[in-house]
Amino acid sequence: MPWKRFGKCVFKTTKTGKKKEKQGCSDSVPMAKKYLKALYANASDVSEQVDEYINEIILSEARYKDIKEKYPEWHRSGMLDDYRNNLIERLGQKGASKYLLYWVRSMDQMEGGPTAEDIKAEEQYLIPTADNVVDLIAKFNKNLPRLIEKDIYKYTITELEQTLDNLGDANSEERRKRKLKAEKESELVYDDNDIYARRPLTEFASIYYGMATRWCISATECRNYFDEYTRDGKAFSMVNLKNLRKEDTPFYKTALVYDQDAQFESLFDSEDSEFEGIRQFREAVALNHKRTGQNYFDDLDTEEQDEITEIVNDIVANGTAVIENNPVDVAAQLEEEAKQLEAEYQKDIKHGYFKSTAVPDGGYLFFKGGFEVAISKSKFTKQIPQMKNSDVITLKAEREIFPDIEQMLDTELRVYIDLDGEDRQIYQTEEDYVFVLPVGTQMHNFDPSGYEGFLAVIAEYDDKYAQIVRMVELVLSNMGFIDRSNFDSFNDEELDDQLENFSVIRRDAGEPDADIVIMSPLIPLDIDADTYGWKNKLGLQRPYNRRGFSNEQINNAILSKLRTFTEKVNKYLKRQLSIPGIGREINQLQIPEMLEVRFENNANNDGVRAFMFINIEDFSITKETLDSITSVLKYMDENYEQIENIVKEESEMIFSNLLNQRDAEIEAGEQLATADAQDGTEPVNEVKEYFKELLKTELDRRIENMTIKEWLDPYVPAPWDNDYEDKK
């Protein structure tokens, strides 16, 4: 909010609530409160500010939720929260919301997609890099007006650093480049009588010539509508009256709007107020005219009026002529926006197809997309009927197969294909049957915004592509066209009977998240686990939809001690590498990934138990690889006592060391915090910041519940005043 009371004085504040310049002081706190409310009562845009503030908080939290879901390891490590707060402190709530994704994406790329455990272990080494990225972001934000490319997400860290370094003190050179770029991306309309007008052809030029206005086609801090208006066939002439300033008239900058036939339609002053006629603009031109110096057109003599009228008519007519000579190409605009969207989503869509077609009449952008699933003919036990002398499968066969595929994808994956889509078909190549699964477009508007939503759906489904293939294969298997996969036909019950110390369980058979789970018996550990939060102390996390808790570092430390075991297992794996065509599967089954040591405690919290856990969920796994896993399991079963002892001893030693270390760290932190609090410095545990954050949340709630009437009443306490709750 713009103002806040501190004692008897009222200050302007930053977006983060910090003091700026003093607004004024009163003789008492009650008078200061009245003064504060009077400021808000006389602010015409108070409701807009309140709504903007509340909406920003809601939007920020929604964005933060998305980022946490996209980068869960950074969230789990705690660094995401820490550096979100860092960005809020540096750039405010809005800045943090805008740049947090860039920070975490850059860190994740530089560190190669680390786990939460990796991040925690290397945190002291990551902090300098993380701080440097924040510094670069802050510098980028500060120099935003000087940059040609204002989208930070189009820079790598290296590119961003180089770009900011190149800025230096070259203000004039940068301004010159921006001016040349704007001129290149616009057309001259008028340059005479101390009046300069250009027609912008791009969003950049529209922003440049619309600086210091409130035009939505020149916006930088919120959504810019230049492209949307262009798609509707609109064109603009931006007029600058050189002898005038904003304080003289809001028409010192005026935007003339032309329809798709290049005819003048309306105009906007710099405050974004719309006028159908040119009377006010004509008066501003008269005021700008250096030879008259008159404020009003009606004050001029007939000759001067004729001169001003001619100038205005020339400006309007020149705009029409320029636009007629280079009409708005709606189709080209649509195609360019579609091309940009496709380039943006291409990296996220690895399996799907998409295509768009621009239709200038009405500004429509038609699009379609979906997935092609190729199933090798070698898997088929019977041929799918096809049309005579064609690679296309018969309509009858399609009608038999597609409804089951559609239902399976809908029920199991929440993937919705368009059964009536024109692309839907089954065709064959020399090696495969290809199933074309179009995604429905009915829920999306046929414009660039709708296309972006559609591509987002395709990208979401793309993450499920392996499961989509599995669902198609399950349908074909159920209908008798192909045999069951090696995964589905694996005899887990037979293996379970052969193993004495392990249980083999097939979970969710026939489902997209089916897997085969192998577990050892629970191994009691002699450690003190009565302390609340022992899992957090050790950095243990519960795997998604799985039993127990795990930590990759602890797991790998234990496995490294199983030397005899790992050497023998690797021999099995290396032996299988000589088998043609299975190298990929073998590489995916290296010991640390195939075998996990996990931990749990019972409901009474009276002890911790370890167990070994193997999970197989690769639906395309080969028979040779399954045989290799079976051999490994049999070896583990035969040597179970030795393996169990190693797991028990190493787990107890690692747990004891880590718990003692963590307890010592907590104790040292508490002592330091107490010492700091006593000498008046900020405690390292940031207790004050914690309660400050709680207060901010309460304040947000209060602001949200305030009515406009209450905001405008100077005698109603402000949400941050102590007597607010008494009033309520």
Buried (B, 14 or more C-beta within 10 A) or exposed (E): BBBBBEEBBBBBBEBBBEEEEEBEBBEEBEEBBBBBBEBBBEBEEBBEBBEEBBEBBEEBEEBBEEBBEEBBBBBBBEBBEBBBBBBBBBBBBBBBBBBBBBBBBBBBEBBEEBBBBBBBBEBEEBEEBBEEBBEBBBBBBEEEEBBEEEEBEEBEBEEBBEBBEEBEEEEEEBEEEBEEBBBEBBBEBBEEBBBBBBBBBBBBBBBBBBBEBBBBBBBEEEEBBBBBBBBBBBBBBBBBBEBBEEEBBBBBBBBBBBBBEBEBBBBBBBEBEEBEEBEBBBBBBBBBBEEBEBEEBEEBEEEBBEBBBEBBEBBBEBBBEBBEEEEBBBBEBBBBBBEEBBEBBEEBBEBBBBEBBBEBEEBBBBBBBBBBBBBEBEBBEEEBEBEEEEEEBBEEBBEEBBEBBBEBBEEBBEBBBBBEBEBBBBBBEEEBBBBBBBBBBEEBEBBBBBBBEBBBBBBEBBEBBBBBBBBBBBBBBEEEBBEEBBBBEBEBEEBBEBBEBBEBEBBEEBBBEBBBBBBBEBBEBEBEBEEEEBBEBBBBBEEEEBEBBBBBBBBBBBBEBBEEBBEBBEEBBEEBEEBEEBEEBBEEBEBEEBBBBBBBBEEEEEBBBBBBBBBBBBBBBBEBBBBBBBBBBBBBBEBBEEBBEBBBBBBBBBBBEBBEEBEEEEEEEEEEBEEBBEEEEEBBBEEEEEEEEEEBEEBBEBBBEBEEEBBBEBEBBBBBBEEBEEEE
